[in-house]
Amino acid sequence: MSRTKAAAAPATLRQGAQAAGVSTPTASRVLNGVPGKAGEETVARVREAADRLAYRPLAAARDLRRGRGDLVALLAPNLANPTMAALAAAIEAALRQIGTGIVLFDTHDDAVRQDEAIAAARALRPRATVFLGVVASPGLPVALGGQDRPVFILRRPPGARAAPFIGMDDHMAGQRVAEALREAGCRRLAAIHGPLYSSATSARLDGFRAAAGRALMAKDVLAGAGRDHLEIGAAAARALLRRGAPPDGVMCTSDLIAFAAHRVLAEAGCRLPALWGFDGGPLNAWVAPWLSSVVLPYAGIGAELRRWLEEDTLPEGGAILPFELQPARDASPCGAAAGRRYPSPTPRDEES
């Protein structure tokens, strides 16, 4: 065999053990993360030898021993939404640190496609099935009660089922947006929202209503038809225009809704209101300097999921992470607001 071919051959576990000066079983336990079976010096020696030889454990054999794979199934409601892509990227970056990969499914917020994704994910025997957005579907109760180890991000599962959850206090975030607009001098407020089957959307709207008070009239709470946030924002903005001058402060329950609402209002040539959205993705600074936004804790969500997987426990209940108010770079007088960070689990959000 030529030296080139020999160099290309993957190292074996036995070769790694010999290089580290330990037995093959000891090397196997160290490299497969079995705790308490070797001293710190031995663990360091085995890992150094494995790195030097570019040894990698055979994933299929390891997965058979564990009874599940070293993958996470990630179900996103709409990968065309930049927020979902940013969340998936943050989660992938966090899980890569512990050697866990992701398999990504796009459910399109559709019950049938979600159930197809749940079934496909189950066949992979993942470490967890992570929902970046969830809708009610026949297969969801099976996932909640079986071995899928579901984790819900941003939206809680329908039906108030207890399940591991990572998100933020959306009710408080809605309140803070209304307070920022009123503090900036806005006197007539409006809200444009997506489908209310999302617990995050409904909590944001409820919080905004609570803090807006008489500045928000029922007729100025608008939802466009369908699930596409761009279409929702455009339809709602046209409805506002048909009533005359638009309000001077508008909360949109996503940045995409705000993008479309701004486009319609700007093309109409009217005085633009202060606009707030939710998500605070990296795209905003480049394409929407006029937009203020509630920034999701992208990195925090990935880190929290990684911690749960490292500890091999998915607690019942939730982790409520801090959010941040990000003021517009190019704001109207009603849009100015100081950047603030809000930590905050509250009983109200736990129940929403």
C-alpha positions in Angstrom: 0.0 0.0 0.0 1.3 3.4 -0.9 2.1 6.0 1.8 -0.6 8.2 0.3 -3.3 5.6 0.7 -2.1 4.7 4.2 -2.3 8.4 5.2 -5.9 8.6 3.9 -7.1 5.6 5.9 -9.0 6.6 9.0 -7.4 5.8 12.4 -8.9 3.0 14.4 -9.9 3.0 18.1 -7.1 0.6 18.9 -4.5 2.8 17.2 -5.8 5.8 19.3 -5.6 3.7 22.5 -2.0 2.6 21.7 -0.9 6.2 21.0 -2.3 7.3 24.3 -0.9 4.3 26.2 -4.3 3.1 27.5 -6.5 0.1 26.9 -9.0 0.1 24.0 -12.0 0.0 26.4 -10.6 3.0 28.3 -10.1 4.9 25.1 -13.7 4.0 24.0 -15.2 5.3 27.3 -13.3 8.6 27.1 -14.1 9.3 23.5 -17.8 8.4 23.9 -18.2 10.7 26.9 -18.7 8.1 29.6 -18.1 10.1 32.9 -16.1 8.9 35.9 -14.2 6.2 34.2 -10.8 7.9 33.8 -8.7 10.5 35.4 -8.2 14.0 34.0 -4.7 13.3 32.8 -5.8 10.1 31.0 -8.8 11.9 29.4 -6.5 14.6 28.1 -4.0 12.1 26.8 -6.6 10.1 24.9 -8.2 13.2 23.4 -4.8 14.6 22.4 -4.0 11.3 20.6 -7.4 11.2 18.9 -6.9 14.7 17.6 -3.4 14.0 16.4 -4.6 10.9 14.5 -7.9 12.5 13.4 -9.8 9.7 14.9 -13.6 10.0 15.1 -15.9 7.4 16.8 -18.1 5.5 14.4 -21.4 7.4 14.7 -23.6 4.5 13.8 -22.2 2.1 16.5 -22.3 4.9 19.1 -25.9 5.7 18.3 -26.9 2.0 18.6 -25.4 1.9 22.1 -27.2 5.1 23.2 -30.5 4.2 21.6 -30.7 7.5 19.8 -28.6 9.5 17.4 -26.3 12.4 17.9 -28.6 14.6 15.8 -31.3 17.1 16.7 -34.4 17.4 14.4 -35.2 21.0 13.9 -38.7 21.8 12.6 -39.1 25.4 11.4 -42.5 26.9 10.3 -41.1 28.9 7.4 -37.5 28.9 6.3 -38.2 31.8 3.9 -38.5 34.0 7.1 -35.1 35.3 7.9 -35.8 35.0 11.6 -36.2 31.2 11.3 -32.9 31.0 9.4 -31.1 33.1 12.0 -32.5 30.9 14.8 -31.5 27.7 13.0 -28.0 29.1 12.5 -27.7 30.1 16.2 -28.8 26.6 17.3 -26.5 24.9 14.8 -23.6 26.9 16.0 -24.3 26.1 19.7 -24.9 22.4 19.2 -21.8 22.0 17.0 -19.8 22.8 20.2 -20.9 19.5 21.7 -20.6 17.5 18.5 -24.3 17.4 17.8 -25.6 18.2 14.3 -29.1 19.2 13.1 -31.5 17.9 10.5 -33.7 20.7 9.3 -37.4 20.4 8.2 -39.7 23.2 6.9 -43.3 22.6 8.0 -44.7 25.7 6.4 -46.9 26.1 9.5 -49.0 23.3 8.0 -50.4 20.5 10.1 -49.9 17.8 7.5 -46.4 18.8 6.7 -45.6 19.1 10.4 -46.8 15.5 11.0 -44.7 14.3 8.1 -41.7 16.0 9.6 -42.4 14.5 13.0 -42.6 11.0 11.5 -39.4 11.5 9.5 -37.6 12.9 12.5 -38.6 9.9 14.6 -37.0 7.5 12.2 -33.6 9.3 12.9 -33.9 8.6 16.6 -32.7 12.2 17.4 -31.5 13.5 20.8 -34.4 15.9 20.7 -37.1 17.2 18.3 -37.0 21.0 18.4 -40.0 23.0 17.1 -39.1 26.6 16.2 -42.8 27.1 15.6 -45.7 24.7 16.2 -49.3 24.2 15.1 -51.9 21.8 16.3 -51.7 18.6 14.4 -52.8 14.9 14.9 -49.2 13.8 15.3 -48.3 16.4 17.9 -49.8 14.6 20.9 -47.9 11.4 19.9 -44.7 13.4 19.9 -45.5 15.0 23.3 -46.2 11.6 24.9 -43.6 9.4 23.2 -39.8 9.2 22.9 -39.4 12.3 20.6 -38.1 14.4 23.5 -39.8 17.6 22.1 -38.5 21.1 22.8 -40.5 24.2 21.9 -38.8 27.5 20.9 -40.7 30.8 21.0 -44.2 29.2 20.7 -45.6 26.9 23.4 -47.4 23.8 22.2 -51.2 24.1 21.7 -53.6 23.0 24.4 -51.5 24.3 27.3 -49.5 21.0 27.5 -46.5 21.1 29.8 -43.3 20.7 27.7 -39.8 22.0 27.7 -39.9 25.6 26.4 -37.3 28.2 25.6 -38.5 31.7 24.8 -39.0 35.2 26.2 -41.7 37.1 28.1 -43.7 38.1 25.0 -46.4 39.8 27.1 -43.9 42.1 28.8 -42.3 42.8 25.4 -45.6 43.9 24.0 -46.1 46.2 27.0 -42.6 47.7 26.6 -43.3 48.5 22.9 -46.5 50.4 23.8 -44.8 52.2 26.6 -41.9 53.2 24.3 -44.3 54.6 21.7 -46.3 56.5 24.3 -43.2 57.9 26.0 -42.1 59.1 22.5 -45.3 61.1 22.2 -47.4 58.9 20.0 -51.1 59.4 20.7 -52.9 57.0 18.3 -51.5 53.5 18.2 -52.3 50.5 16.0 -51.3 46.8 16.1 -50.8 44.5 13.1 -50.6 40.8 14.0 -50.2 37.4 12.5 -52.2 34.3 13.3 -53.2 34.0 17.0 -52.6 30.3 17.2 -49.1 31.4 18.0 -48.8 31.8 21.7 -46.0 34.3 21.1 -48.2 36.5 18.9 -51.2 36.4 21.2 -49.0 37.3 24.2 -47.4 40.2 22.4 -50.8 41.6 21.3 -52.2 41.2 24.8 -49.3 43.0 26.4 -49.5 45.8 23.9 -53.2 46.3 24.5 -52.7 46.3 28.2 -50.1 49.1 28.1 -51.6 51.1 25.2 -54.9 51.9 27.0 -57.1 54.4 25.3 -54.4 55.2 22.7 -55.4 51.9 20.9 -58.8 51.6 19.5 -60.3 48.2 18.6 -60.6 49.2 14.9 -56.8 49.7 14.8 -56.0 46.1 15.8 -55.6 44.4 12.4 -54.7 41.0 11.0 -54.3 40.3 7.3 -55.6 37.0 5.9 -53.4 34.0 5.6 -50.1 33.0 7.2 -47.6 35.0 5.0 -46.3 37.9 7.1 -45.5 40.1 4.2 -49.1 39.7 2.9 -50.5 40.3 6.4 -48.5 43.6 6.7 -49.5 44.9 3.3 -53.2 44.1 3.7 -53.4 45.7 7.1 -51.6 48.8 6.0 -54.0 49.2 3.1 -56.9 48.9 5.6 -55.4 51.7 7.7 -55.1 53.9 4.6 -58.7 53.4 3.7 -59.6 55.1 7.0 -57.6 58.2 6.3 -54.3 59.2 8.0 -52.6 56.2 9.7 -51.8 56.1 13.4 -48.6 57.7 14.5 -47.3 54.5 16.3 -47.7 50.9 15.1 -46.6 47.6 16.6 -46.2 44.7 14.2 -45.8 41.3 15.7 -42.9 40.4 13.4 -40.3 42.4 11.4 -41.6 40.9 8.2 -45.1 42.4 8.9 -43.4 45.7 9.5 -41.4 45.6 6.3 -44.6 45.2 4.2 -46.6 47.8 6.1 -43.8 50.3 5.7 -43.6 49.7 2.0 -47.4 50.2 1.5 -47.5 53.4 3.6 -44.4 54.8 2.0 -45.7 54.3 -1.5 -49.0 56.0 -0.5 -46.9 59.1 0.3 -48.4 59.6 3.8 -46.6 60.6 7.0 -44.9 57.4 8.2 -45.7 56.3 11.7 -43.1 55.0 14.1 -42.9 51.2 13.5 -42.0 48.5 15.9 -41.5 44.9 15.0 -40.3 41.7 16.7 -37.2 39.6 15.8 -34.4 42.1 15.5 -32.6 40.1 12.9 -29.2 41.2 11.3 -31.1 42.2 8.1 -32.7 45.2 9.8 -29.7 47.4 10.0 -29.1 47.0 6.3 -32.6 47.2 4.8 -34.8 48.8 7.5 -32.9 51.5 9.5 -36.4 53.0 10.2 -37.6 50.0 12.2 -37.4 49.6 15.9 -37.5 46.0 17.0 -37.7 43.7 20.0 -34.6 41.5 19.6 -35.0 37.8 20.1 -32.3 36.1 22.3 -30.8 34.1 19.4 -27.5 33.1 21.0 -29.2 32.5 24.4 -31.7 30.1 22.8 -28.9 28.0 21.3 -26.9 28.0 24.5 -29.9 27.0 26.6 -30.7 24.1 24.3 -27.1 23.0 24.3 -27.0 23.1 28.1 -30.2 20.9 28.3 -28.7 18.4 25.9 -25.3 18.3 27.7 -27.1 17.6 31.0 -29.3 15.1 29.2 -32.4 16.4 30.8 -35.3 18.3 29.3 -37.2 19.9 32.2 -40.9 20.3 32.3 -41.7 24.0 32.0 -39.6 26.7 30.5 -36.6 28.9 30.3 -37.5 32.6 29.9 -34.6 34.5 28.4 -33.9 38.3 28.3 -35.0 40.4 25.3 -33.8 43.7 24.2 -35.4 46.8 22.7 -33.5 47.9 19.7 -34.4 51.5 18.6 -34.4 52.5 14.9 -31.3 53.9 13.5 -33.3 56.4 11.5 -36.4 57.0 13.6 -39.2 59.4 13.4 -39.9 61.4 16.6 -42.4 58.8 17.8 -39.9 56.0 17.0 -37.1 57.1 19.3 -36.6 54.8 22.3 -33.6 54.0 24.4 -32.1 50.5 24.0 -33.1 48.5 27.1 -32.6 44.9 28.1 -35.4 43.1 29.9 -34.7 39.8 31.8 -37.7 38.4 33.2 -39.8 35.4 33.8 -43.3 36.4 34.8 -46.3 34.3 35.8 -48.3 35.9 33.0 -45.9 34.7 30.3 -45.8 31.2 31.9 -49.5 30.9 31.4 -49.8 32.5 27.9 
